[in-house]
């Protein structure tokens, strides 16, 4: 899922969407446009309009960083990827366990 396909990503105050304007993620987990934050684009921190905490801002775009983009991915697709990795790990460990058992059996 690309960020532009995510209609749920909207400013928490004016409900403007990512396709309409630049949106920013606060470190406290809220989403706002600059207009609702009352800031110009050069500032990177503000008081959060939702929880009033002092916070840094990150523009929501493809450069957001892996530790934050995870929140904007399709959970179903992420779950499928995790399942694939889990199966690879299980297969690897099962192979080595069974191999060890064979070697031990031969030595007995």
Buried (B, 14 or more C-beta within 10 A) or exposed (E): EEBEEBEEBBBBBEEBBBEEBBBBBBBEEBBBBBEBBEBEEEEEEBEBBBEEEEBEBBEBEEEBEEEEBEEBBEEEEEEEEEEEEEEEEEEEEEEEEEEEEEEEEEEE
